[in-house]
Amino acid sequence: MSVYDTDSEILPVAGLPPLPHWETTPDDLKAAIAEIKPALRARIAASGRTVEEVFAVLDARIAERVAEIEAAKVRDEEIWPVIDYADIAAGTVPAEQLAKLRRRGCLVVRGHFPREQALGWDAGIVDYVENNHFFENYRGPGDDFFGSVGSKPEIYPIFWSTAQMEARQSDRMAAVQSFLNSLWKSESEGTQWFDPNRDSLYPDRIRRRPPGTNSGGLGTHLDPGTLDLWMTEAYQKAFRHLFDGTVEAYDPYDAAYRTAGPTYPGSTMCSVFRTFQGWTALSDMDHDQGVLHTVPIPEAMGYLMLRPLLSDVPDDDMCGVTTNQVFPASERWHSLLLRAVSGIPDVRAGDSVWWHCDMIHSVAPVTDQKGWGNVMYIPAAPWCPRNEAYAPQVRAAFLEGSSPSDFPPEHYERDWADRFRAGQLNETGRRGLGID
């Protein structure tokens, strides 16, 4: 069976209240949450286990991982796996490195692109924005979340530069994306959920942070969704083992049911399924200069899903999760997880950084940054029904030079004559846009 035969409608779960609109009032939202939680507890109880018993399984597993990471830090060991691109391309990644990658759910790819090529892309982006008078026309951050970092601008709402498109459609990017996709179960329960060897082209922005910057960073959060994770049919199936008494079988790398339906509307949504989020470094960055941190435990998502159902959480609260905001991870509710927060090692221009799509992550604050902190965001987003459904919107934005629909409608590039054009697409780029 192929997932392409399944229904793509967003469906609420039978027995749960209607999905709250992402612009609903706070009181209505609390009322909906107060209905969600008893229904989920009842479902777990129907399996013959209590919420506390199910949660204890994941709590023990994650506590073991946290202790492992804390001990590794004491021994001054590198927490993040680091794999050379040459080994990925040759299929010679050592088994122990593969095991560490699966266990930690994050990765630095050394030499993903030649350093001089990455520096050239960085310079090309500067020329691109300066030649088109971006700074003179910049209207301020269109995204409140990324606008909070304090550097203006730090996140550039630019999508269609030659540098970004060359990286997205390159053979080297496709090789790493396929490698990361292969860590997942693309087929399970007799269904093919995605094609691991074909990625959709998901356009995202760039970050340029100059030397001397003071940046507030971004707090610990995750991006797979908000209340829809508990309330939609597709996600109830994706997280079925958490709620049906078979928590031991929960696998954060099983793509079952994640790729068929669209995402729940909201201003923080991502329309595509990503196996890994990622960025490519366009400058050298030291580990203590406001860089990415994660909780490198993929199973932590199960902990986050079950934690609101425990008795110490108010009935109308999902540990701070709400609509129209990113999913928070906080010291109040998730202190065990946050003990494992770990930053990336030093990276050089041309390296790439990847983390599991469910993973808690943050960006550390920095004062008087040393050196540039420049990246372009490119995920691994394999071809599947959800991503295929988004592809026409990406194609239209590409041809128009518009901001893609997942992002604020800023549209700086529409009149920029030197943006990347359709005639420059190679086969990988065409397939990523759904142009077969």
N, C-alpha and C positions, 0 to 999 in steps of 0.2 A: 504493500500500500504506500502511496505517496501522500505527504502532507498537503500537496497542492490540491487534493480533492476535498479538503476540510472546509468548514464554514469559517469565514473570517470576521463574523460579527462579534462585537463586544457583548458578552452575555453575563448578567449577574447570576450569582449562585442561588439555586433554589433554596428557600428557607432563610435567606438573608434579606435585609432591607434593600430597597432600590439603591443603585449607586448614587452617592451624593454628587451633585454637579460640582465641578472644580471651583465655581464661584459662589457656592452655597454660603449661607450665613454661619457664623461660629456656633450658634445654638443648634441649628439644624444638623450641623456636622457632629456635634457632641451627641445628639440624639441618635444619629445613624450609628456611631461607634458603640453606643450603649446597647444597640440591637445586634451588632456584629459579634461582639465578644461572647455572649451566652450561646449563640448559635454555633460558634466554632468550638467552644468548650463541650457542648453537647455532642458534636460530631466526634471529638476525641474520646469522650466518655463511652460512646457507642461501640468503640473498639475494645472496650474492656480495660483500658488504661486511663489514668488520670493525666491532666495537663502536667502536673508536677512530675509524674513518672516519665513522661515523654521528654519534657524539658531536661530532666536530669541526665538522660542519655547524651544529649548534645553538650550540656554543660560540662560533663566529665571529659568528653572528647576534646572540647575546645580548651579546657583548663590544661590538659596535657600538652596541647600545641603551644599555649601561652608559656608554660614552664620551659618548653624546649627552646623557644625563641629567647626568653630571658636568659637562660643558661648560655646560649650562643653569644649573646651580647657581652656577658661577663667574660667569655673566652676571646672576645674581640673578633669573632667570626663574622663574615659577610652574611647578612640575612637574605638579601635579594640574590636569587640565582643570576649568574652572568654567563652567557653563551655566545661564542663567536659566530658571526654570520657565516663564515666559511664552513663551519660544522653543520649548520642548518642546511645550507645549499648542497653540501655533499652527502647529507643523510648520515653523518657520523657523530651526532651528539651522544656523548657517553650515557649509559643507562642511569648512572647515579645522578647526573645532572637532570635528566628527564624526570626522575622520581622527585627530586627537590623542586623542580618547576611545578609539577602537579600538586605537591604538598603545600607549597607557598602561594601558588596562584599568581605569581608576578615574575617579571623577567626584564633584564637589560640585555639587549642584543648589541654586542660590541662590533663596531665596523659594519653596521647595517648598510651604510653608504660611505664611500670614501670621504674623508674629512674635508678635502678641498672642494668636493662637490657640494657638501652641506654648507660650507662657508660661502660658496658661490650663490647658492639659493638664497641665503640670508641677505647677501648684498643685492641680489636681484629683487627681493621683496622691498628693500629700502628704495631702490630706484623706482619700482612700480608705484609705491604709495606717494613718493615725492613728485614724480613726474605728473601724477594725476591730482596733485594738490589736496591730498587726503587730510593733512593736518589743518589746512586752512578751512576745510569744510566739515571737520569733525564736530558732531553735535552732542558728544558726550555718550556715556555707556547706555546702550539700549536694553541691557540686561542687568537687573538690580543685583543678582547674585554675583556675577563677575565684576560688576561695577563697584563692589564692596572692597576690592583688594587695595584700593587707595592710590594706585599709580594711574595716571591719565595720559593717553590710554595705555593699558597693559595688554588687554585682549583686543586685538584689531578685528573688526567685523569684515574681514577680507576673505574671499573664498576661491577666487578664480585666477590667481596669479599663475604664471608659468611654473614657478617653483613648486607650488602646491600640487598642481596637476601632474607635473612630471613625476613627483614622488608617489602620488596615488596610483598612477598607472604603470609604475616601473616593475620590471620582472623581479627585482630584489624585494620590493614590498610584497608582491604576490607570493613569493616563496615563504616569507615569514608569516604572512597571514594564513596560508595553507597549513604551515607547521603548527601554529597556535590553534587553528580550527580542529586539527586532528587530535588534539587533547580531549576534545568533547566526544560524546556519543551522538553522532549525527544520525544514527539509526537506532531505534529502540522500540519495543512493543510492536514490531512488525511494520514500522513506519519510518520513512526517510524524512527527517526534519529539516535538513539543509544540505547544500552541496559544499563540502569542505574545501574544494579546489577552485571555487569561483566566488569572489567577493563582490558585493555591491559597492559602488563608489559613494561613500558617505562624506559629503563636504562639511568641514568644520573650520574653525577660525585659526588664527595664529596668535602667539604671545610674544611680545618683545618687551623685555624689562631691562632698562639701561643700568650701567654702573652707577652707584650712589643712590639707588632707589630705596625708599622706605615703603614696604608693602605689608599690609595686614594679613596677607595669605588667605586661605580658605579653611574653614573649620571641618572637623570630621563629618563625613556624610557619605551617602551612596546614591547611585543614579538609576536603579532599575524600575522605579515607579514609586507610588505612594500608597494610598488606601486601596487602589485597584489590586495590589498584590494579595490582599485578603478577600476581595469582593468579586472578582471576575472569574468566569468559568475556566478560562485558559490557565490562569495562574493557580487556581485551586487544584487543577490537574498537575501543573508543573511542580507544585509543592505538596502533592498528594501524600507522600510518606510522612510529612510532618503532622498530618491531621487524621490519618486513618489507622494509627497504631503500629505502623511499620517504620518508625523513625530510623532504625538501624540501616535501612536500605536507601536513605536519603543520599543522593549523589549530586553535588553542585555542578558536575560536568555533564549531566544528562539534559539534553536539549528538548526532551519530550514536552510538547504542547506550548513551548515558548515562542514558536516561530509562525504559528498559523494566524493568529488574530492581530488586529491593530492595537495600539496602545491607548490607554485612557486619556482623554483630552486634558490639557493643562499647560501652563506656561513653562513647566520644567520638563516636559515630556521629551523623549527621544523616539522617533517613529520607527527606528530599525532595531533588529536584534543584533547585539554585538556579543561575540564570544569574549573578546578582550577589548578594553579601552586602551588607547595608546597615543604616544606622541614621539616625534622624531626631533632630536636635538639639532639646532642650527648654530649653537655656540657651545663652548666648553663651560661646564657648570660644576662647581665643587659641592660636596654633599651637605655643607652647612650654610648654603646661600639661598635659602627660601625654596627648597625643592620639594618634590612630591614625597609623601609618606603614605603607607598603607597599613592596614591590619592584615598581614599576609596569611590569612586562614580562610580559604574559600567556604568552608562549612559554617562560617560565622553568620551567613544569611539565615540559616535555620534557627540559630539562637535569636536573631533579631525578629523573626516572624513569630516565634513562640513567646518571647519575653512579655509582650503586652497582656497575655492571657493569664499571667500569674496574679495571685490575689493581692499583692502589694501595689498594683497599678490601679489608679482610679478607673471606675467603670466607663467613664466617657473619655478616656485618654489611651492612645496607642503609643505610649512612650515618646510623645511629641510628633509622631507622624501625622501629617495633615495634607490636604490638597494644596496645590499651587506653591509648594515649597519642596526643596530637596529633602530626602529621607535623612533625618539627623541621627548621629550616634553620639551619645552623651555620657558624661561621667556618672550622672545620676542613675541611669538605667543599664549602662553597658560598661561598667568600670573594668570588668574582667577582660573584655575585648581590647579596651584602649591601652591596657598594659603592654600589648604586643605591637603598638604602633612603631613602624620602622621605615626610615628614609632610604632613598636610593643611594648607591655609591656615587663617587665622582663619575661624570659622564663627559664625553668629548663630542664635538660636532660630528654628526653622522651616526652616533649611537641612537638606538630607539628604546623606549621604555613602555612596558605593557603590564596591565593588571586586569584580573578577572572581572567581568561585567558586574558582578554582585558585590565587589569588594569595597569595604570602607576605605576611604582615602581622604587626604587633606593636602594642603600646600602650606608649608611652614612660613611664618612671617620672617621678614628680613629687614635689617637696618643697615643703611649704607652698603648696599650690595656690592660685592667685588666681582667685576666682570659682567658680561651680558648674560641674560637668562632667556634665550630665544628658542621657541619650539613651534612646530606645526602639528596640530592634532589630527591623527589618522588612526582609526580603529581597525579591528578585524570584524567585519560585518558580512558573514557569508550569505550567498544567494539563497533566499527562502521566500515563502509567500509574503511575509510582512515586509521584507526588504524590496521585493519585486513590486509591491503595491506603492511603496514610496518612490520608486525609481522615476515614474513620470513627472513627479514634482521636482525632482533633482534635475532631470533633463531640461524642463522648462526654465528653471532658475539658471542653469548653465548657459542656455542659449540667449537668455535675456540679460545675463550679468546681474541677476537679482540675488538677494539673500535667500537661502533655502527656507522652506516653510517652518522648519524646526527652530528658527532663530528670529530675533526681532527684525521687523521689516525695514531695514536701514538702506539697503539697495545702493550703496556707494558706487559700485562698479558698472552700472548700466551704461554709462557713457564713456567708459575707459577703453580707448581704442586698442590698447596693447594687452588686454586680458587674453587668456588662453581660449582658442577657438576650436570649433568642431573638427576642422580640417587637421588639427594637430593630434587628435585622438588616435591611439594605437588600438590593437585588438583588445587588450586588457581593459583599456578605458571604455571602449564601446560596450563590451560585455558588462562592465560594472555599471553602466548607465542603462542597461537593458536594450542596447541597440545590437541585435544579433546579425 
